[in-house]
Protein backbone atom coordinates (compact mmCIF):
# COMPACT_ATOMS: atom_id res chain seq x y z
CA UNK A 1 0.00 0.00 0.00
CA UNK A 2 1.32 3.44 -0.91
CA UNK A 3 1.07 6.47 1.28
CA UNK A 4 -0.81 9.42 -0.16
CA UNK A 5 1.61 12.34 -0.59
CA UNK A 6 -0.78 14.91 0.90
CA UNK A 7 -2.51 14.75 4.27
CA UNK A 8 -6.25 15.16 3.72
CA UNK A 9 -8.53 16.52 6.44
CA UNK A 10 -10.98 14.16 8.11
CA UNK A 11 -14.32 13.76 6.36
CA UNK A 12 -16.84 16.35 7.52
CA UNK A 13 -19.77 15.08 9.59
CA UNK A 14 -22.99 14.39 7.70
CA UNK A 15 -24.75 17.61 6.87
CA UNK A 16 -28.27 17.84 8.28
CA UNK A 17 -29.01 20.55 5.71
CA UNK A 18 -28.42 18.08 2.86
CA UNK A 19 -30.87 15.61 4.39
CA UNK A 20 -33.52 18.34 4.83
CA UNK A 21 -32.96 19.49 1.25
CA UNK A 22 -33.30 15.94 -0.10
CA UNK A 23 -36.43 15.25 1.95
CA UNK A 24 -38.03 18.51 0.83
CA UNK A 25 -37.28 17.81 -2.87
CA UNK A 26 -38.82 14.33 -2.58
CA UNK A 27 -41.87 15.76 -0.79
CA UNK A 28 -42.32 18.53 -3.39
CA UNK A 29 -41.99 16.02 -6.22
CA UNK A 30 -44.57 13.71 -4.64
CA UNK A 31 -46.93 16.65 -4.05
CA UNK A 32 -46.50 17.77 -7.66
CA UNK A 33 -47.36 14.29 -8.94
CA UNK A 34 -50.34 14.05 -6.60
CA UNK A 35 -51.69 17.37 -7.88
CA UNK A 36 -51.03 16.91 -11.60
CA UNK A 37 -51.11 13.16 -12.27
CA UNK A 38 -54.30 11.95 -10.57
CA UNK A 39 -55.25 9.75 -13.55
CA UNK A 40 -52.24 7.53 -12.90
CA UNK A 41 -53.28 7.03 -9.28
CA UNK A 42 -56.81 6.10 -10.40
CA UNK A 43 -55.53 3.72 -13.09
CA UNK A 44 -53.12 2.08 -10.64
CA UNK A 45 -55.97 1.47 -8.22
CA UNK A 46 -58.14 0.02 -10.99
CA UNK A 47 -55.44 -2.58 -11.72
CA UNK A 48 -55.42 -3.91 -8.14
CA UNK A 49 -57.21 -7.06 -7.05
CA UNK A 50 -60.71 -6.01 -5.97
CA UNK A 51 -61.39 -5.79 -2.25
CA UNK A 52 -63.31 -3.44 0.02
CA UNK A 53 -60.21 -1.29 0.61
CA UNK A 54 -59.36 -1.15 -3.09
CA UNK A 55 -62.92 -0.13 -3.99
CA UNK A 56 -62.71 2.70 -1.46
CA UNK A 57 -59.25 3.71 -2.78
CA UNK A 58 -60.47 3.72 -6.41
CA UNK A 59 -63.54 5.77 -5.43
CA UNK A 60 -61.36 8.38 -3.73
CA UNK A 61 -58.86 8.35 -6.61
CA UNK A 62 -61.65 8.81 -9.18
CA UNK A 63 -63.07 11.76 -7.24
CA UNK A 64 -59.57 13.26 -6.96
CA UNK A 65 -59.09 12.80 -10.71
CA UNK A 66 -62.42 14.53 -11.42
CA UNK A 67 -61.45 17.40 -9.10
CA UNK A 68 -58.04 17.91 -10.75
CA UNK A 69 -59.70 17.85 -14.18
CA UNK A 70 -62.30 20.46 -13.12
CA UNK A 71 -59.65 22.75 -11.66
CA UNK A 72 -57.23 22.36 -14.58
CA UNK A 73 -54.46 20.78 -12.51
CA UNK A 74 -54.26 17.83 -14.90
CA UNK A 75 -54.00 19.96 -18.04
CA UNK A 76 -50.20 19.80 -18.24
CA UNK A 77 -50.20 16.02 -17.97
CA UNK A 78 -52.91 15.78 -20.63
CA UNK A 79 -50.81 17.90 -22.99
CA UNK A 80 -47.67 15.87 -22.42
CA UNK A 81 -49.64 12.61 -22.80
CA UNK A 82 -51.22 13.79 -26.07
CA UNK A 83 -47.78 14.72 -27.42
CA UNK A 84 -46.36 11.36 -26.38
CA UNK A 85 -49.22 9.48 -28.08
CA UNK A 86 -48.64 11.52 -31.24
CA UNK A 87 -44.94 10.65 -31.22
CA UNK A 88 -45.76 7.02 -30.45
CA UNK A 89 -48.00 6.85 -33.53
CA UNK A 90 -45.41 8.54 -35.78
CA UNK A 91 -43.87 6.36 -38.50
CA UNK A 92 -40.98 6.71 -40.91
CA UNK A 93 -41.88 7.26 -44.58
CA UNK A 94 -42.98 3.94 -46.06
CA UNK A 95 -43.43 2.28 -42.67
CA UNK A 96 -46.75 0.59 -41.99
CA UNK A 97 -49.05 2.03 -39.33
CA UNK A 98 -48.80 0.58 -35.87
CA UNK A 99 -51.30 -2.08 -34.95
CA UNK A 100 -53.57 -1.42 -32.00
CA UNK A 101 -52.46 -3.21 -28.86
CA UNK A 102 -54.87 -5.86 -27.66
CA UNK A 103 -55.21 -5.87 -23.85
CA UNK A 104 -54.23 -9.13 -22.18
CA UNK A 105 -57.14 -10.96 -20.63
TAJO-V849773 format. One line per field, one symbol per residue. ss: DSSP state (h for helix, s for strand, l for the rest). phi: phi as a letter, one per 20 degrees, with the letter a starting at -180 (. if undefined). burial: b if it has 24 or more other ideal C-beta (glycine too) atoms within 12 Angstrom, else e. Layout:
ss->???
phi->???
burial->???
This chain:
ss->lllllllllllllllhhhhhhhhhhhhhhhhhhhhhlhhhhhhhhhlllllhhhhhhhhhhhhhhhhhhhhlllhhhhhhhhhhhhhhhllllllllllllllll
phi->.efffcfefffffgeffffffffffffffffffffdcfffffffffefffbfffffffffffffffffffenfeffffffffffffffefcfgnefffeffeffd
burial->eeeeeeeeeeeeeeeeeeeeeeeeeeeeeeeeeeebbbbebbeebeeeeeeeeeeeebeebeebbeebeeeeebeebeeeeeeeeeeeeeeeeeeeeeeeeeeee
